[in-house]
Amino acid sequence: MTTIGISLGDVTGIGPEVTLKALALERERRDAGFVILGDGKHLRALNQSLGLNLALKDYAGSVAPGEAAICETLPKPLPEKLEQGASEAALAAVSWLREGANRCLNGELAAMVTAPVNKESIVRARQRFVGQTEFLSELAGAKRTAMMLLGEDDRGRWLRVALATTHVPLKSVSEQLTKEKIVLTIELAAEACGKLGLARARVAVCGLNPHAGEGGQMGNEEITTIGPAVEVARQKGLDVSGPHSADALFYYAYRGDYDAVVAMYHDQGLVPLKMVGFEKGVNWTLGLPFIRTSPDHGTAYDIAGQGKANPSSMVAAIGLAKQLAVHI
């Protein structure tokens, strides 16, 4: 039986709400058990206020299909009343993230789904933190990782976007790009297509500059770095093309000409992805020694605690984690 861990994220955001709403849907499917790494008192109170009637038991080493159990790892419960972005919530989120990853590494959990955290509040709590992807990569000692975002529209049309750079300022993207990093991202994107059971793994690579540099007239990264990386990947036998002008490429990927896109920086890939699948987008960390997915949204402090958060992205993240756990 597949056991999926869920790290609860920032409890002052919508993570707990979308987690419980998603698990309310999962209890009827009965194809996995769930271990929530989080605060039991907070979760049980929220379960009651939302009227979900989930049978949240204390984790004792195993869960049955359709069951959800709470694994408390903090020395004491969190305070009942916390301001949004409170340091206690930020530190707890990091603790649960670390605990879930360690339990995946020791084989106790088949996969981990991570609810949203707030990077600013974690850094303000004096933790060195760039993002969950980077945190988990460092913890696992994984040097060859990349972030892939997946989403589909209401007609079942997908975008799958892997990022050559992640959480870096726009002015630093060019200096962060290397041929080796782009080749790695292409390889991981192609490998992901296979893990998803796709019939092919056709990967298209974005240029960095407008119109993919116009032959060097608007930047030369396409000539010096991106193009050579594409050629290396092609010589390795991968079905890859580029660099393409990003403004046109996503249209062709969206209509199905390509199975995955490699974007050069965060917003280049995530803006079109979120336009297509904002409510069902999933973040998948490629290259980790365990499965990690997450909903493709943040803590949404503006609607936290109001009972109106949409759990669709969390549902999709759980669904992908289950799919990968069965087939990998």
C-alpha positions in Angstrom: 0.0 0.0 0.0 1.3 3.5 -0.9 1.9 5.8 2.0 2.2 9.5 1.1 3.5 12.1 3.4 2.2 15.7 3.4 4.3 18.4 5.1 1.8 21.0 6.3 3.7 24.1 5.3 2.9 27.5 6.9 -0.2 27.0 9.1 -1.1 30.7 8.9 -1.7 30.3 5.1 -4.1 28.1 3.2 -1.9 24.9 3.3 -3.8 23.2 6.1 -7.2 24.0 4.5 -6.3 22.7 1.1 -4.7 19.7 2.6 -7.8 18.7 4.6 -10.1 19.4 1.7 -8.0 17.3 -0.6 -7.9 14.4 1.9 -11.7 14.5 2.3 -11.8 13.7 -1.4 -9.1 11.0 -1.1 -10.8 9.0 1.6 -13.3 7.6 -1.0 -10.5 6.5 -3.4 -8.7 4.3 -0.9 -5.6 3.8 -3.0 -3.2 5.3 -0.5 -2.7 6.2 3.1 -1.5 9.7 4.2 0.8 10.9 7.0 0.4 14.6 7.7 3.5 16.1 9.2 2.0 19.0 11.1 0.3 20.3 14.2 -2.5 18.0 15.5 -4.4 20.6 17.6 -4.5 23.1 14.7 -5.6 20.4 12.2 -8.3 18.9 14.3 -9.8 22.4 15.0 -9.8 23.2 11.3 -11.3 19.8 10.4 -14.2 20.6 12.7 -14.7 24.2 11.6 -14.7 23.1 7.9 -17.2 20.3 8.7 -15.1 17.7 6.8 -15.4 15.0 9.5 -12.1 13.4 8.7 -11.1 10.7 11.1 -7.6 12.1 11.9 -5.8 9.6 14.0 -2.3 9.9 15.6 0.4 8.3 13.5 1.8 5.1 14.9 3.9 3.7 12.1 1.2 2.7 9.6 -2.0 3.9 7.9 -4.7 2.1 6.1 -5.9 3.0 2.5 -8.0 6.1 2.6 -6.8 7.0 6.2 -5.0 10.1 7.3 -2.9 10.3 10.4 -1.1 13.2 12.0 2.6 12.9 12.8 3.6 15.5 15.3 7.4 16.2 15.4 7.5 19.5 17.4 8.4 19.4 21.1 5.1 21.3 21.9 2.0 22.4 20.0 1.9 25.7 18.2 0.1 28.6 19.8 -3.6 28.7 18.8 -3.4 32.3 17.6 -0.6 33.1 15.2 -0.1 36.2 13.1 0.3 35.5 9.4 4.0 34.8 8.7 4.8 34.3 12.4 8.3 33.0 13.1 6.8 30.0 15.0 4.8 29.0 11.9 7.9 29.5 9.6 10.2 27.3 11.8 7.5 24.6 12.1 7.1 24.5 8.3 10.9 24.0 7.9 10.9 21.3 10.6 8.0 19.4 8.9 9.7 19.7 5.5 12.9 18.2 6.9 11.1 15.4 8.7 9.1 14.4 5.7 12.2 14.3 3.5 14.1 12.2 6.0 11.2 9.7 6.2 11.2 9.5 2.4 14.9 8.9 2.4 14.6 6.0 4.9 11.8 4.4 2.9 9.0 5.0 5.4 7.1 7.2 3.0 6.7 6.5 -0.8 6.4 10.2 -1.7 6.0 13.6 -0.1 3.6 16.4 -1.0 4.6 19.8 0.4 2.1 22.4 1.3 3.1 26.1 0.7 5.6 27.9 2.8 6.4 31.6 3.0 10.1 32.2 2.1 10.2 35.7 3.5 8.9 34.6 6.9 11.4 31.7 7.0 14.3 34.0 6.2 13.0 36.5 8.7 13.1 33.7 11.3 16.9 33.5 10.6 16.8 30.4 8.5 18.9 30.1 5.3 16.3 29.3 2.8 15.9 29.9 -1.0 13.0 27.6 -1.7 11.6 24.1 -0.9 13.2 22.7 -4.1 16.7 24.0 -3.1 16.2 23.0 0.6 15.3 19.4 -0.3 18.0 19.1 -2.9 20.6 20.1 -0.3 19.2 17.9 2.4 19.2 14.8 0.1 22.7 15.6 -1.3 21.2 15.7 -4.8 23.3 17.7 -7.2 21.3 17.0 -10.4 17.8 18.4 -9.7 15.4 20.7 -11.6 11.9 22.1 -11.0 9.1 21.0 -13.4 5.7 22.6 -13.4 2.8 20.7 -14.9 -0.7 21.9 -15.6 -3.7 21.1 -17.8 -6.6 23.2 -19.0 -10.3 22.3 -18.9 -9.9 20.5 -22.2 -7.1 18.2 -21.0 -4.3 20.2 -22.9 -1.0 20.1 -20.9 2.0 22.2 -20.4 5.1 20.7 -18.8 7.8 23.2 -18.1 11.3 22.5 -16.6 13.4 25.4 -15.3 17.1 25.8 -16.0 17.3 28.4 -13.2 14.8 28.8 -10.4 14.7 31.4 -7.6 17.3 33.9 -8.8 16.9 37.6 -9.6 16.2 38.3 -13.3 19.5 40.3 -13.5 21.4 37.2 -12.4 19.9 34.7 -14.8 22.4 35.1 -17.6 25.4 34.5 -15.3 23.6 31.6 -13.7 23.0 29.8 -17.0 25.6 27.2 -18.0 25.7 24.6 -20.8 25.9 21.9 -18.2 22.9 23.1 -16.3 20.8 23.4 -19.5 21.8 19.9 -20.6 20.9 18.5 -17.2 17.5 20.2 -17.3 16.8 18.8 -20.8 17.8 15.3 -19.7 15.6 15.5 -16.6 12.6 16.8 -18.6 13.0 13.9 -21.1 13.2 11.4 -18.3 10.1 12.9 -16.6 8.1 12.3 -19.8 9.0 8.6 -19.5 8.0 8.5 -15.8 4.7 10.0 -16.8 4.1 7.2 -19.3 4.0 9.5 -22.3 4.5 7.9 -25.7 7.3 10.2 -26.6 9.7 12.8 -25.0 9.9 15.6 -27.4 11.6 18.6 -25.6 11.8 22.2 -26.8 14.2 24.7 -25.3 13.5 28.4 -24.9 16.0 31.1 -25.8 16.8 33.6 -23.1 16.5 36.8 -25.2 13.6 38.2 -27.3 13.3 36.3 -30.5 16.0 33.9 -29.3 18.6 36.6 -29.7 18.0 37.4 -33.4 21.2 35.7 -34.4 23.2 37.6 -31.7 21.7 41.0 -32.4 19.9 41.0 -29.0 22.2 38.9 -26.8 24.5 36.0 -27.5 23.5 33.4 -24.8 21.7 31.4 -27.5 24.9 31.1 -29.5 27.4 30.7 -26.6 25.4 28.6 -24.1 21.9 27.4 -25.0 22.5 26.3 -28.6 25.6 24.2 -27.6 23.6 22.6 -24.8 20.9 21.6 -27.1 23.4 20.1 -29.5 25.0 18.1 -26.6 21.6 16.7 -25.6 20.8 15.9 -29.2 24.1 14.0 -29.5 23.1 12.0 -26.5 20.1 10.8 -28.5 17.4 13.0 -27.0 14.6 14.4 -29.1 15.2 18.1 -28.4 15.2 21.3 -30.4 15.9 25.0 -29.9 16.7 27.5 -28.8 13.2 28.8 -29.8 11.7 32.2 -29.3 9.7 31.8 -26.1 6.8 34.0 -27.2 5.9 31.5 -30.0 7.2 28.3 -28.4 4.5 28.0 -25.7 1.8 28.2 -28.3 3.2 25.1 -30.1 3.8 23.2 -26.9 0.2 24.0 -25.8 -1.2 22.5 -29.0 0.8 19.4 -28.5 3.8 19.7 -30.8 6.1 19.2 -27.8 5.8 17.2 -24.6 8.0 19.4 -22.4 9.6 22.8 -22.5 12.8 23.9 -20.9 12.6 27.5 -19.8 15.6 29.6 -18.9 14.1 31.4 -15.9 11.2 31.2 -13.4 8.7 33.6 -14.9 9.4 32.7 -18.5 8.1 29.2 -17.7 5.6 29.9 -15.0 3.5 32.7 -16.6 2.2 30.5 -19.4 1.9 27.5 -17.2 -0.3 29.3 -14.7 -2.4 30.8 -17.5 -3.2 27.3 -18.7 -3.5 25.4 -15.4 -3.5 27.8 -12.5 -6.0 25.8 -10.4 -4.5 22.4 -11.2 -0.8 23.2 -11.5 1.7 21.0 -9.8 5.4 21.5 -8.9 7.5 18.3 -9.3 11.2 18.3 -8.2 13.1 16.2 -10.7 16.3 14.4 -9.8 15.6 13.9 -6.1 16.1 10.3 -4.7 12.4 10.4 -3.6 9.2 11.8 -5.1 8.2 15.3 -4.1 5.3 17.3 -5.5 3.5 20.4 -4.3 0.6 22.6 -5.3 1.6 25.4 -7.6 0.5 28.3 -5.4 1.6 30.1 -2.3 0.3 30.7 1.2 -2.5 33.1 0.0 -2.6 35.0 3.2 -5.4 37.2 1.8 -7.9 34.3 1.9 -6.4 32.2 4.7 -8.8 31.3 7.5 -11.9 32.1 5.4 -12.7 28.5 4.3 -12.8 29.4 0.6 -9.4 28.1 -0.6 -9.6 25.9 -3.7 -7.9 22.5 -3.1 -7.6 21.6 -6.9 -3.9 22.1 -7.1 -3.3 20.1 -3.9 -5.5 17.3 -5.3 -3.5 17.3 -8.4 -0.2 17.2 -6.5 -1.4 14.3 -4.4 -2.6 12.5 -7.6 0.8 13.0 -9.3 2.6 11.7 -6.2 0.4 8.6 -6.2 0.9 8.0 -9.9 4.7 8.3 -9.7 4.9 6.2 -6.5 3.1 3.3 -8.3 5.1 3.5 -11.5 8.6 4.5 -10.4 
